[in-house]
Amino acid sequence: MKMNPVVHFEMPYENRERLVKFYTKVFGWQMQKLGKDMGDYVTAATTETDENRMVKRPGAINGGFFPKKPGWPAQYPSVVIAVDDIKEAMKKVIGAGGKVLGEPMEIPGIGQYVSFTDTEGNRVSMLQPTNM
């Protein structure tokens, strides 16, 4: 059976400037703010892409953010971000105005995992893979 891999993520935002500053500062992502004609979407480049905008590193994904809409159901993210050093990343999250939710937990055979909320109130997770 063919598996369908994760190739994109989306998260809602309340404050576009604050959102862009947070993800640029903490993770070094290249954020591009699109116009009203594109629904005020913000693209997030998290890894290098080729001339066809396809990721160069297998397993890596890019994504985007959309403005929160009153009355829309379940506007929640569901992503995990890989980091080299989870303790350092936790410090960066706090320093950029986010909140780490508890202490990292060991996922056997996978790595260290912790969730956090960003400046927009999104719940996101970080993983320091065992093999990094």
N, C-alpha and C positions, 0 to 999 in steps of 0.2 A: 504494500500500500504506500502510495506517495504521501510524504509529509509536507505540510504547508508551513514554511518557516516564518518567523516574525521578521518583517522587513521595514517596519515603520512604527512609529508611536505617535499618539496625539494626547495632548493634555489641555484643559481649559485654563484661561488666565483672567484675572480681573484688571491688572495694571501692566500694560505692555512694556513700558520702559523698565519697570522694576523687574519684570520677568527676564528681559534680555540681559540686564545687568547681572542678575543672579547666576544664570547658567553660563554666561561668558566668564564671570569671575571664578566660580567654583570649578567648572569642568573644562573651560577653554573652548566651548562650542562656538561655531560661527553662526550667528543668528541673523536672519534676513527678514525684515519687516515688510510685508506686502501691503498693498493698498486696499481701499474700500472695495474696489472691483474684485478683489480676491478674498473678500470677507474679513479683512484685517488679520489674515493668517500670518503667523511667524514661522518660517522654516528654521530647523535646527540641523546644521551639519555637524555630526559627531565624529566623522571619520572621512578620510579622503575618498573622492569619487573619480571615475574616469570621465571621458568626454561625453558619455551617455548618461551621466549622473548616477551610475551604478557604483555601489561600494567596491573598493579595491580589496578590502580585507574580508574574507568569508566569515559570516556570522555577525558582522558589525551592521548596525542599522542607523538610519537617519530618521527624522520625524518632524513633527510640527505641533503648533499650539493654536487653539482657536479661542475667540472671546467667549466667556461664559454667557449663557442665555437664560433669562428667567423662565421658569416653567419647563425647561428641557430636563428630562430625567437622566439620572446616573451620569453626570458629567465628571467622571473620575478617571485618573490615569491607571495604567497597569503596566509598569515598566520596572526593569532592574538595570542599574548602571554599574558596569564593571570599573573598579578602581584598583590601582597598584598598592595603595596603603590606606586601609579603611580608617585608621585612627587619624591620619592626616586629613583625609577627606571629611571626616566628622568635624574637625576643627574648622575647615573651610566653610562647611555648611553653616555652622554657628556664626562664624565671622562675617558671613554674607547676609545674615538675618534669618536663616532657617532654624529649625528645631529638630534635633536628633531625638528619635523616639526609643529611648532605652539604650541598652548596650548591645554590641554585636553578639550574634549567636553563631555557633559553629554548625554548618550544615555538612554532615559527614560526607567526605569525598568531593564536596563542592567548594566550600570556603567559608569565609566570615561574611555575615549578612546583617544589615541593620536598615530599618526604615527611618525616614525623616519627612518633615513637611517643609516645603519650599516657601518662599515669600508670598505665594498665591494661595497657600493652604492646601496644595496638592500633596497627597501622600505618595511618596516615591521610595524606592529601596536601592541600596548599594550593596555590591558584592565584591569582596576581594577573593578572586578565585584561588584555590589551592595551588594551581600551577603558575601563578604570576610571580 
